[in-house]
Amino acid sequence: MRMDVGATNVSTAGTAVQLSSDGGINATDRVLWARFKGVPGNSGIAYVGIADVSATQGWPLENDDVVGLTIDFGSMGGSVSAGDIYFDVATNNDDVAWALIIE
């Protein structure tokens, strides 16, 4: 088990970016726990979801939200592939900060 912390940049709003596109995270890594948050310097809202994430198909992450979104897959008896997690943003070059516990 390991912890990884980082941020994913979405250079083009409206284009889903896979979490595992970041160095150190592989699509096959199994995520037990995750926290996602919009970065305070973002110009717009960021979104987390699956491959079809968008402003209408994702969980919104406001850039002034203190908590963000936390998902504890492990407490539900499982995990999810890092390759199944995607981000999108409303404004070009905004970021999603994340912290993960990986099997």
C-alpha positions as a Python dict, from the first residue, in 0.01 Angstrom:
ca = {
    (1, 'M'): (0, 0, 0),
    (2, 'R'): (126, 349, -78),
    (3, 'M'): (11, 709, -75),
    (4, 'D'): (51, 941, -373),
    (5, 'V'): (-33, 1311, -390),
    (6, 'G'): (-34, 1535, -695),
    (7, 'A'): (-231, 1748, -936),
    (8, 'T'): (-353, 1688, -1290),
    (9, 'N'): (-360, 1973, -1539),
    (10, 'V'): (-635, 1979, -1800),
    (11, 'S'): (-495, 2196, -2077),
    (12, 'T'): (-812, 2205, -2288),
    (13, 'A'): (-1152, 2254, -2123),
    (14, 'G'): (-1403, 1997, -2244),
    (15, 'T'): (-1137, 1728, -2291),
    (16, 'A'): (-1128, 1449, -2032),
    (17, 'V'): (-782, 1373, -1892),
    (18, 'Q'): (-712, 1039, -1726),
    (19, 'L'): (-562, 1041, -1376),
    (20, 'S'): (-306, 782, -1481),
    (21, 'S'): (-163, 1024, -1739),
    (22, 'D'): (45, 1164, -1451),
    (23, 'G'): (390, 1027, -1374),
    (24, 'G'): (395, 768, -1101),
    (25, 'I'): (32, 662, -1140),
    (26, 'N'): (-44, 361, -1361),
    (27, 'A'): (-384, 283, -1512),
    (28, 'T'): (-372, -57, -1339),
    (29, 'D'): (-304, 85, -990),
    (30, 'R'): (-591, -2, -755),
    (31, 'V'): (-719, 301, -560),
    (32, 'L'): (-854, 227, -211),
    (33, 'W'): (-914, 588, -103),
    (34, 'A'): (-916, 917, -293),
    (35, 'R'): (-963, 1288, -229),
    (36, 'F'): (-1008, 1533, -516),
    (37, 'K'): (-1013, 1911, -493),
    (38, 'G'): (-1016, 2208, -727),
    (39, 'V'): (-695, 2409, -700),
    (40, 'P'): (-736, 2756, -541),
    (41, 'G'): (-579, 2930, -843),
    (42, 'N'): (-827, 2779, -1090),
    (43, 'S'): (-1036, 3019, -1298),
    (44, 'G'): (-1339, 2788, -1317),
    (45, 'I'): (-1491, 2465, -1187),
    (46, 'A'): (-1311, 2131, -1225),
    (47, 'Y'): (-1491, 1796, -1253),
    (48, 'V'): (-1408, 1438, -1157),
    (49, 'G'): (-1578, 1133, -1304),
    (50, 'I'): (-1526, 847, -1547),
    (51, 'A'): (-1434, 856, -1918),
    (52, 'D'): (-1739, 1067, -2012),
    (53, 'V'): (-1672, 1333, -1747),
    (54, 'S'): (-1794, 1682, -1837),
    (55, 'A'): (-1981, 1973, -1680),
    (56, 'T'): (-2299, 1761, -1698),
    (57, 'Q'): (-2142, 1419, -1624),
    (58, 'G'): (-1910, 1480, -1331),
    (59, 'W'): (-1877, 1586, -971),
    (60, 'P'): (-1803, 1961, -956),
    (61, 'L'): (-1498, 2074, -759),
    (62, 'E'): (-1511, 2443, -674),
    (63, 'N'): (-1170, 2607, -636),
    (64, 'D'): (-1264, 2749, -294),
    (65, 'D'): (-1402, 2419, -157),
    (66, 'V'): (-1206, 2329, 157),
    (67, 'V'): (-1292, 1957, 156),
    (68, 'G'): (-1344, 1856, -207),
    (69, 'L'): (-1467, 1503, -275),
    (70, 'T'): (-1350, 1203, -72),
    (71, 'I'): (-1425, 844, -174),
    (72, 'D'): (-1331, 549, 48),
    (73, 'F'): (-1356, 249, -185),
    (74, 'G'): (-1176, 29, 69),
    (75, 'S'): (-1446, 76, 333),
    (76, 'M'): (-1697, -46, 74),
    (77, 'G'): (-1496, -365, 29),
    (78, 'G'): (-1309, -285, -290),
    (79, 'S'): (-1100, -56, -502),
    (80, 'V'): (-1115, 111, -842),
    (81, 'S'): (-861, 121, -1121),
    (82, 'A'): (-675, 454, -1145),
    (83, 'G'): (-739, 431, -1519),
    (84, 'D'): (-1113, 469, -1456),
    (85, 'I'): (-1076, 818, -1302),
    (86, 'Y'): (-1089, 1122, -1531),
    (87, 'F'): (-1094, 1499, -1493),
    (88, 'D'): (-1232, 1788, -1697),
    (89, 'V'): (-1240, 2162, -1635),
    (90, 'A'): (-1450, 2460, -1736),
    (91, 'T'): (-1145, 2679, -1810),
    (92, 'N'): (-829, 2583, -2001),
    (93, 'N'): (-522, 2495, -1790),
    (94, 'D'): (-702, 2448, -1460),
    (95, 'D'): (-594, 2168, -1225),
    (96, 'V'): (-739, 1901, -1001),
    (97, 'A'): (-542, 1822, -684),
    (98, 'W'): (-562, 1467, -557),
    (99, 'A'): (-443, 1238, -279),
    (100, 'L'): (-465, 859, -317),
    (101, 'I'): (-411, 547, -113),
    (102, 'I'): (-314, 275, -361),
    (103, 'E'): (-301, -100, -300),
}
